[in-house]
């Protein structure tokens, strides 16, 4: 919400609202805080809590940055801050996987980078069954984005030595998988630096394509005469979008320029750029499933975590690939302090 929109809803001036947020000497009354709490649907005690640690916007890699409004970037970064808050909270109760992401800064051979990472993670040349589970097993904290950040494709950043990826789950599963691989590319290729710009985006795309669709595997399975129908069958091997596979097959020199253009035009005419044919199953977090299950055994519900963090339950469920609100009758219970080891198997 803009200052103007929120101020109108609260019945106060946007200038006063701005002063409340930016200057400590202007303290809102209890009544004003109640109104703000209702308008923003955040618990009152959130506004009296400690400041949430920020995320440096210069280190955040956004897809489609040029088309994003400033408000969308701010909303996404705020979601990133809440993701860090939740991750750090869970680390007090669980031994979460540590990252196993090598540093490939300065590399320009993205086929080799993808192949080396596959070897390091013992993936061979097969398709990746579930990339969200894979990333979580390698210590990447993967979150889903809420509706108020639905226009953001995906973004990633490093924070305190931990890699984070946020995915838009309103896209097709295949496109979301590519976004995840794209953001992994940013994390290993452009670590801890501003990674926006066309060159960085092209590099991350090139890595994602090679990582999801290994050259050896694609060449082995590619038919002699490539058609849209044959590619719809083939794309299931790597769980990628039809358009991504067309691009990859062409990149590997398996198509003439005329074939490539014909396939792309055919895909567009059939609406396959916006609606994926024979789509694969939506991927969700395994880490959060395990965390929630283990906490439930202790009598702790998602609403208890929301209460402890002074956040609306919707904020947490939207981050944890759980868009539906989870009810709770035991609000206020806190997880045990003893840590539980949590292993994510890809």
DRENVODO-878750 format. One record per residue (C-alpha): residue number from 1; x, y, z. Coordinates in Angstrom, 1 decimal, always signed. Each point is the difference from the previous one (the first is absolute). Layout:
REM residues N
+-----+--------+--------+--------+
| num |   east |  north |     up |
+-----+--------+--------+--------+
| NUM |      X |      Y |      Z |
...
+-----+--------+--------+--------+
END
This chain:
REM residues 346
+-----+--------+--------+--------+
| num |   east |  north |     up |
+-----+--------+--------+--------+
|   1 |   +0.0 |   +0.0 |   +0.0 |
|   2 |   +1.2 |   +3.5 |   -0.7 |
|   3 |   +0.1 |   +2.6 |   +2.9 |
|   4 |   -3.0 |   +1.7 |   -1.7 |
|   5 |   -2.2 |   -3.1 |   -0.2 |
|   6 |   +0.8 |   -1.1 |   +3.5 |
|   7 |   -0.5 |   +3.5 |   +1.4 |
|   8 |   -3.4 |   +0.3 |   -1.6 |
|   9 |   -1.0 |   -3.3 |   +1.5 |
|  10 |   +1.2 |   +1.1 |   +3.4 |
|  11 |   -1.5 |   +3.5 |   -0.2 |
|  12 |   +3.3 |   +1.8 |   +0.5 |
|  13 |   +2.5 |   +1.9 |   -2.1 |
|  14 |   +2.6 |   -1.8 |   -2.1 |
|  15 |   +2.6 |   +2.4 |   +1.4 |
|  16 |   -0.7 |   -1.1 |   +3.6 |
|  17 |   +0.0 |   -3.6 |   -1.0 |
|  18 |   +3.4 |   +0.5 |   -1.6 |
|  19 |   +1.3 |   +1.7 |   +3.1 |
|  20 |   -1.1 |   -2.9 |   +2.1 |
|  21 |   +2.1 |   -2.4 |   -2.0 |
|  22 |   +3.1 |   +2.1 |   -0.6 |
|  23 |   +0.4 |   +2.1 |   +3.2 |
|  24 |   +0.2 |   -1.4 |   +3.5 |
|  25 |   -1.2 |   +3.3 |   +1.6 |
|  26 |   -3.4 |   -0.4 |   -1.6 |
|  27 |   -1.6 |   -2.8 |   +2.0 |
|  28 |   -3.5 |   -1.1 |   -1.0 |
|  29 |   -2.7 |   -0.3 |   +2.6 |
|  30 |   -1.3 |   -3.4 |   +1.1 |
|  31 |   -3.2 |   +0.7 |   -2.0 |
|  32 |   +2.0 |   +0.8 |   -3.1 |
|  33 |   +2.0 |   -3.3 |   +0.3 |
|  34 |   -3.3 |   -1.9 |   +0.4 |
|  35 |   -1.3 |   +1.6 |   -3.3 |
|  36 |   +3.3 |   -0.8 |   -1.8 |
|  37 |   -0.1 |   -3.5 |   +1.3 |
|  38 |   -3.5 |   -0.6 |   -1.3 |
|  39 |   +0.7 |   +1.7 |   -3.4 |
|  40 |   +3.2 |   -2.1 |   -0.6 |
|  41 |   -1.3 |   -3.1 |   +1.7 |
|  42 |   +3.1 |   -0.4 |   +2.1 |
|  43 |   -0.2 |   -0.7 |   +3.8 |
|  44 |   +0.5 |   +3.0 |   +2.2 |
|  45 |   +3.0 |   -1.4 |   +1.8 |
|  46 |   +1.8 |   -0.2 |   -3.4 |
|  47 |   +0.4 |   +3.8 |   +0.1 |
|  48 |   +1.5 |   +0.0 |   +3.5 |
|  49 |   +2.5 |   -2.7 |   -0.9 |
|  50 |   +3.7 |   +0.3 |   -0.9 |
|  51 |   +0.9 |   +1.2 |   -3.5 |
|  52 |   +0.2 |   -2.8 |   -2.6 |
|  53 |   +3.4 |   -0.4 |   -1.5 |
|  54 |   +0.2 |   +1.5 |   -3.5 |
|  55 |   +0.9 |   -1.6 |   -3.3 |
|  56 |   +2.4 |   +2.1 |   -2.1 |
|  57 |   -1.9 |   +0.7 |   -3.2 |
|  58 |   +3.2 |   +0.3 |   -2.0 |
|  59 |   +0.7 |   -3.7 |   +0.6 |
|  60 |   -3.5 |   -1.2 |   -1.1 |
|  61 |   -0.3 |   -1.6 |   -3.5 |
|  62 |   -3.4 |   +0.6 |   -1.5 |
|  63 |   -1.4 |   -1.5 |   -3.2 |
|  64 |   -1.7 |   +2.5 |   -2.4 |
|  65 |   +1.4 |   +2.9 |   +2.0 |
|  66 |   -0.7 |   +2.5 |   -2.7 |
|  67 |   -3.8 |   -0.6 |   +0.0 |
|  68 |   -0.2 |   +0.1 |   +3.8 |
|  69 |   -1.4 |   +3.0 |   +1.9 |
|  70 |   +1.9 |   +1.3 |   +3.0 |
|  71 |   -2.9 |   -1.0 |   +2.2 |
|  72 |   +0.3 |   -3.6 |   -1.2 |
|  73 |   +3.7 |   +0.0 |   +0.7 |
|  74 |   -0.7 |   +1.3 |   +3.5 |
|  75 |   -2.7 |   -2.6 |   +0.7 |
|  76 |   +2.3 |   -2.8 |   -1.2 |
|  77 |   +3.0 |   +1.2 |   +2.1 |
|  78 |   -2.4 |   +0.2 |   +3.0 |
|  79 |   -1.0 |   -3.6 |   -0.7 |
|  80 |   +3.7 |   -0.8 |   -0.1 |
|  81 |   +0.5 |   +1.5 |   +3.4 |
|  82 |   -2.9 |   -2.1 |   +1.4 |
|  83 |   +1.5 |   -3.1 |   -1.6 |
|  84 |   +3.4 |   +0.7 |   +1.8 |
|  85 |   -1.9 |   +0.6 |   +3.2 |
|  86 |   -1.8 |   -3.4 |   -0.3 |
|  87 |   +3.1 |   -1.8 |   -1.0 |
|  88 |   +2.0 |   +1.3 |   +2.9 |
|  89 |   -2.8 |   -0.8 |   +2.4 |
|  90 |   -0.1 |   -3.7 |   -1.2 |
|  91 |   +3.8 |   -0.3 |   +0.3 |
|  92 |   -0.4 |   +0.4 |   +3.8 |
|  93 |   -2.0 |   -3.2 |   +0.1 |
|  94 |   +1.3 |   -2.0 |   -3.0 |
|  95 |   +3.4 |   -0.7 |   -1.5 |
|  96 |   -0.9 |   +1.0 |   -3.5 |
|  97 |   +2.3 |   -1.1 |   -2.9 |
|  98 |   +3.0 |   +2.2 |   -0.6 |
|  99 |   +0.6 |   +1.3 |   -3.6 |
| 100 |   +2.1 |   -2.0 |   -2.4 |
| 101 |   +0.2 |   +2.7 |   -2.7 |
| 102 |   +3.4 |   +0.5 |   -1.7 |
| 103 |   +1.2 |   +3.4 |   -1.0 |
| 104 |   +0.1 |   +0.4 |   -3.8 |
| 105 |   +0.5 |   +3.7 |   -0.2 |
| 106 |   +1.8 |   +1.0 |   -3.1 |
| 107 |   -0.9 |   -3.1 |   -1.9 |
| 108 |   -1.3 |   +0.5 |   -3.6 |
| 109 |   -0.3 |   -3.6 |   -1.1 |
| 110 |   -3.5 |   -0.8 |   +1.3 |
| 111 |   -0.2 |   -3.4 |   -1.5 |
| 112 |   +3.1 |   -1.0 |   +2.0 |
| 113 |   -1.3 |   +1.6 |   +3.2 |
| 114 |   -3.3 |   -1.9 |   -0.3 |
| 115 |   +1.8 |   -3.2 |   -0.7 |
| 116 |   +2.4 |   +0.5 |   +2.9 |
| 117 |   -2.8 |   +0.7 |   +2.4 |
| 118 |   -1.9 |   -3.1 |   -1.1 |
| 119 |   +3.1 |   -2.0 |   +0.6 |
| 120 |   +0.5 |   +1.5 |   +3.4 |
| 121 |   -3.6 |   -0.7 |   +1.0 |
| 122 |   +0.2 |   -3.5 |   -1.7 |
| 123 |   -3.0 |   +0.7 |   -2.3 |
| 124 |   +1.4 |   -1.7 |   -3.1 |
| 125 |   -1.7 |   +0.9 |   -3.2 |
| 126 |   -3.5 |   -0.7 |   +1.0 |
| 127 |   -2.9 |   +2.4 |   +0.4 |
| 128 |   -0.3 |   +1.6 |   +3.4 |
| 129 |   -3.2 |   -1.5 |   +1.6 |
| 130 |   -0.6 |   +2.8 |   +2.4 |
| 131 |   +2.2 |   +3.1 |   +0.0 |
| 132 |   -1.5 |   +1.6 |   +3.1 |
| 133 |   +0.8 |   -3.1 |   +2.1 |
| 134 |   +3.5 |   -0.2 |   -1.6 |
| 135 |   +0.7 |   +3.6 |   +0.9 |
| 136 |   -1.2 |   -0.4 |   +3.5 |
| 137 |   +2.2 |   -3.1 |   +0.4 |
| 138 |   +3.0 |   +2.2 |   -1.0 |
| 139 |   -0.8 |   +2.6 |   +2.6 |
| 140 |   -1.9 |   +2.5 |   -2.1 |
| 141 |   -3.0 |   +1.5 |   +1.8 |
| 142 |   -2.9 |   -0.1 |   -2.5 |
| 143 |   -3.1 |   +2.1 |   +0.6 |
| 144 |   -3.2 |   +0.6 |   -2.0 |
| 145 |   -1.4 |   +3.5 |   -0.7 |
| 146 |   -3.3 |   +1.4 |   +1.2 |
| 147 |   -2.7 |   +1.6 |   -2.2 |
| 148 |   +1.3 |   +3.5 |   +0.8 |
| 149 |   +3.2 |   -0.9 |   -1.8 |
| 150 |   -1.7 |   -2.0 |   -2.8 |
| 151 |   +1.5 |   +2.3 |   -2.6 |
| 152 |   +3.5 |   -1.0 |   +1.0 |
| 153 |   +1.3 |   -3.0 |   -1.9 |
| 154 |   +2.7 |   -1.1 |   +2.5 |
| 155 |   +3.0 |   +1.4 |   +1.9 |
| 156 |   +3.0 |   -1.1 |   +2.0 |
| 157 |   +2.7 |   +1.3 |   +2.3 |
| 158 |   +2.6 |   -1.0 |   +2.6 |
| 159 |   -0.5 |   +0.9 |   +3.6 |
| 160 |   +2.5 |   -0.8 |   +2.7 |
| 161 |   +1.5 |   -2.9 |   -1.9 |
| 162 |   -3.4 |   -1.5 |   -0.9 |
| 163 |   -1.4 |   +0.0 |   -3.5 |
| 164 |   -3.7 |   +0.9 |   -0.5 |
| 165 |   -2.4 |   -0.5 |   -2.9 |
| 166 |   -3.6 |   +1.2 |   -0.3 |
| 167 |   -2.2 |   -1.4 |   -2.7 |
| 168 |   -3.3 |   +1.1 |   -1.6 |
| 169 |   -2.2 |   -3.0 |   +0.3 |
| 170 |   -2.7 |   +1.5 |   -2.2 |
| 171 |   +2.0 |   -0.8 |   -3.1 |
| 172 |   +0.0 |   -3.5 |   -1.6 |
| 173 |   +2.0 |   -2.6 |   +1.9 |
| 174 |   +2.5 |   -0.2 |   -2.9 |
| 175 |   +0.6 |   +3.7 |   -0.1 |
| 176 |   +0.4 |   +0.1 |   +3.8 |
| 177 |   +2.6 |   -2.8 |   -0.2 |
| 178 |   +1.9 |   +2.1 |   -2.6 |
| 179 |   -0.2 |   +3.0 |   +2.3 |
| 180 |   +1.4 |   -2.1 |   +2.8 |
| 181 |   +3.0 |   -1.1 |   -2.2 |
| 182 |   +0.4 |   +3.6 |   -1.2 |
| 183 |   +0.2 |   +1.3 |   +3.5 |
| 184 |   +2.5 |   -2.8 |   +0.9 |
| 185 |   +2.1 |   +1.4 |   -2.9 |
| 186 |   +0.0 |   +3.4 |   +1.6 |
| 187 |   +1.0 |   -1.4 |   +3.4 |
| 188 |   +3.0 |   -1.8 |   -1.4 |
| 189 |   +1.0 |   +2.3 |   -2.8 |
| 190 |   -0.6 |   +3.5 |   +1.6 |
| 191 |   +0.4 |   -0.7 |   +3.7 |
| 192 |   -0.2 |   +2.9 |   +2.4 |
| 193 |   -0.1 |   +2.7 |   -2.6 |
| 194 |   -2.5 |   +2.1 |   -1.9 |
| 195 |   -1.1 |   -2.5 |   -2.7 |
| 196 |   -2.6 |   +1.9 |   -2.0 |
| 197 |   +0.3 |   +0.8 |   -3.7 |
| 198 |   -0.4 |   -1.7 |   -3.3 |
| 199 |   +3.4 |   -1.8 |   +0.1 |
| 200 |   -0.7 |   -1.5 |   +3.4 |
| 201 |   -3.4 |   -1.1 |   -1.1 |
| 202 |   +1.3 |   -1.7 |   -3.2 |
| 203 |   +2.7 |   -1.7 |   +2.0 |
| 204 |   -2.5 |   -1.4 |   +2.6 |
| 205 |   -2.3 |   -1.1 |   -2.9 |
| 206 |   +2.8 |   -1.8 |   -1.7 |
| 207 |   +1.0 |   -1.8 |   +3.2 |
| 208 |   -3.6 |   -0.9 |   +0.7 |
| 209 |   -0.6 |   -1.5 |   -3.4 |
| 210 |   +3.2 |   -2.0 |   +0.1 |
| 211 |   -0.6 |   -1.2 |   +3.6 |
| 212 |   -3.6 |   -1.1 |   -0.6 |
| 213 |   +0.6 |   -1.5 |   -3.5 |
| 214 |   +3.6 |   -1.5 |   -0.2 |
| 215 |   +1.3 |   +0.1 |   -3.5 |
| 216 |   +0.9 |   -3.7 |   -0.1 |
| 217 |   -3.5 |   -0.9 |   +1.1 |
| 218 |   -1.8 |   +2.3 |   -2.4 |
| 219 |   +2.1 |   -1.1 |   -3.0 |
| 220 |   -0.6 |   -3.7 |   +0.9 |
| 221 |   -3.8 |   +0.4 |   +0.1 |
| 222 |   -0.5 |   +2.5 |   -2.8 |
| 223 |   -1.9 |   -1.5 |   -3.0 |
| 224 |   +1.3 |   +0.3 |   -3.6 |
| 225 |   -2.9 |   +2.2 |   -1.0 |
| 226 |   -1.1 |   +2.3 |   +2.8 |
| 227 |   -3.7 |   +1.0 |   +0.3 |
| 228 |   -2.1 |   +1.6 |   +2.7 |
| 229 |   -1.6 |   -3.3 |   +0.7 |
| 230 |   +3.3 |   -1.8 |   +0.5 |
| 231 |   +1.3 |   +2.8 |   +2.3 |
| 232 |   -3.2 |   -0.2 |   +2.1 |
| 233 |   +0.9 |   -3.6 |   +0.7 |
| 234 |   +3.7 |   +0.7 |   +0.5 |
| 235 |   -0.4 |   +2.9 |   +2.4 |
| 236 |   -1.3 |   -2.4 |   +2.7 |
| 237 |   +3.4 |   -1.5 |   +0.3 |
| 238 |   +1.4 |   +3.3 |   +1.4 |
| 239 |   -3.3 |   +1.6 |   +1.2 |
| 240 |   +0.6 |   +3.2 |   -1.9 |
| 241 |   -2.2 |   +2.2 |   -2.0 |
| 242 |   -0.5 |   -0.7 |   -3.7 |
| 243 |   +1.5 |   +3.4 |   -1.0 |
| 244 |   +3.1 |   -0.6 |   +2.2 |
| 245 |   +0.5 |   -3.3 |   -1.7 |
| 246 |   -0.3 |   +1.5 |   -3.5 |
| 247 |   +2.6 |   +2.6 |   +0.9 |
| 248 |   +2.3 |   -2.7 |   +1.5 |
| 249 |   -0.2 |   -2.3 |   -3.0 |
| 250 |   +0.8 |   +3.0 |   -2.3 |
| 251 |   +2.8 |   +1.1 |   +2.3 |
| 252 |   +1.6 |   -3.4 |   -0.4 |
| 253 |   +0.0 |   +0.3 |   -3.8 |
| 254 |   -2.7 |   -2.6 |   -0.5 |
| 255 |   -2.3 |   +2.3 |   -2.0 |
| 256 |   +0.4 |   +2.2 |   -3.1 |
| 257 |   -1.0 |   +3.7 |   +0.4 |
| 258 |   -3.1 |   -0.7 |   -2.0 |
| 259 |   -1.0 |   -3.0 |   +2.2 |
| 260 |   +0.6 |   +2.1 |   +3.1 |
| 261 |   -2.2 |   +2.9 |   -1.2 |
| 262 |   -2.7 |   -2.4 |   -1.2 |
| 263 |   -0.2 |   -1.8 |   +3.4 |
| 264 |   -0.1 |   +3.3 |   +1.9 |
| 265 |   -2.8 |   +1.3 |   -2.2 |
| 266 |   -1.9 |   -3.3 |   +0.3 |
| 267 |   +0.4 |   +0.1 |   +3.8 |
| 268 |   -1.3 |   +3.6 |   +0.1 |
| 269 |   -3.0 |   -0.8 |   -2.3 |
| 270 |   -1.0 |   -2.9 |   +2.3 |
| 271 |   +0.3 |   +2.2 |   +3.1 |
| 272 |   +2.8 |   -2.0 |   +1.5 |
| 273 |   +1.9 |   +3.1 |   +1.1 |
| 274 |   -2.7 |   +0.8 |   +2.5 |
| 275 |   -1.5 |   -3.4 |   +0.7 |
| 276 |   +2.3 |   -3.0 |   +0.4 |
| 277 |   -1.1 |   -3.2 |   -1.9 |
| 278 |   -0.2 |   -3.1 |   +2.2 |
| 279 |   +1.5 |   +1.8 |   +3.0 |
| 280 |   +1.9 |   -1.7 |   +2.9 |
| 281 |   -1.0 |   +0.0 |   +3.6 |
| 282 |   +0.5 |   +3.1 |   +2.2 |
| 283 |   +3.1 |   -0.1 |   +2.2 |
| 284 |   -0.2 |   +0.9 |   +3.7 |
| 285 |   +2.4 |   +0.2 |   +2.9 |
| 286 |   +1.0 |   -3.3 |   +1.6 |
| 287 |   +1.9 |   +1.8 |   +2.8 |
| 288 |   -3.1 |   +1.9 |   +1.2 |
| 289 |   -2.1 |   -3.2 |   -0.2 |
| 290 |   +2.5 |   -1.7 |   +2.3 |
| 291 |   +0.3 |   +2.9 |   +2.4 |
| 292 |   -3.8 |   +0.3 |   +0.4 |
| 293 |   -0.3 |   -3.7 |   +0.6 |
| 294 |   +2.7 |   -0.1 |   +2.6 |
| 295 |   -1.4 |   +3.1 |   +1.8 |
| 296 |   -3.5 |   -1.4 |   +0.0 |
| 297 |   +1.3 |   -3.0 |   +1.9 |
| 298 |   +1.1 |   +2.5 |   +2.6 |
| 299 |   -3.5 |   +1.5 |   +0.0 |
| 300 |   +1.2 |   +3.1 |   -1.9 |
| 301 |   -2.1 |   +1.3 |   -2.9 |
| 302 |   +0.8 |   +2.6 |   -2.8 |
| 303 |   -2.1 |   +2.5 |   +1.9 |
| 304 |   +2.3 |   -0.4 |   +3.0 |
| 305 |   +3.0 |   +1.0 |   -2.1 |
| 306 |   -1.9 |   +2.9 |   -1.4 |
| 307 |   -0.8 |   +1.1 |   +3.5 |
| 308 |   +3.6 |   -0.3 |   +1.1 |
| 309 |   +1.2 |   +2.1 |   -3.0 |
| 310 |   -2.9 |   +2.5 |   +0.4 |
| 311 |   -1.0 |   -0.6 |   -3.6 |
| 312 |   -3.4 |   -0.8 |   -1.7 |
| 313 |   -0.3 |   -3.8 |   -0.6 |
| 314 |   -0.6 |   +0.8 |   -3.7 |
| 315 |   +3.5 |   +1.5 |   -0.3 |
| 316 |   +1.5 |   -3.3 |   +1.1 |
| 317 |   -2.2 |   -2.4 |   -2.0 |
| 318 |   +0.6 |   +2.1 |   -3.1 |
| 319 |   +3.7 |   -0.3 |   +0.5 |
| 320 |   -0.1 |   -3.8 |   +0.7 |
| 321 |   -1.9 |   -1.1 |   -3.1 |
| 322 |   -3.1 |   -0.3 |   +2.1 |
| 323 |   -2.5 |   +2.6 |   -1.3 |
| 324 |   -2.9 |   -1.2 |   +2.1 |
| 325 |   -0.3 |   +1.3 |   +3.5 |
| 326 |   +0.7 |   -2.6 |   +2.7 |
| 327 |   -2.1 |   +0.1 |   +3.1 |
| 328 |   +1.3 |   -0.5 |   +3.4 |
| 329 |   -1.4 |   -0.5 |   +3.5 |
| 330 |   +3.3 |   +0.1 |   +1.9 |
| 331 |   +1.2 |   +3.5 |   -0.8 |
| 332 |   +2.9 |   +1.1 |   +2.1 |
| 333 |   +1.9 |   -3.2 |   +0.3 |
| 334 |   +3.7 |   +0.3 |   -0.8 |
| 335 |   +2.2 |   -2.7 |   -1.6 |
| 336 |   +2.4 |   -1.9 |   +2.3 |
| 337 |   +3.5 |   +1.5 |   +0.1 |
| 338 |   +1.8 |   -3.3 |   -0.7 |
| 339 |   +1.0 |   -0.2 |   -3.7 |
| 340 |   -1.3 |   -2.7 |   -2.3 |
| 341 |   +2.1 |   -1.0 |   -3.0 |
| 342 |   -1.9 |   +0.5 |   -3.2 |
| 343 |   +1.2 |   -1.8 |   -3.2 |
| 344 |   -1.5 |   +0.8 |   -3.3 |
| 345 |   +0.3 |   -2.8 |   -2.5 |
| 346 |   -0.3 |   +1.0 |   -3.7 |
+-----+--------+--------+--------+
END
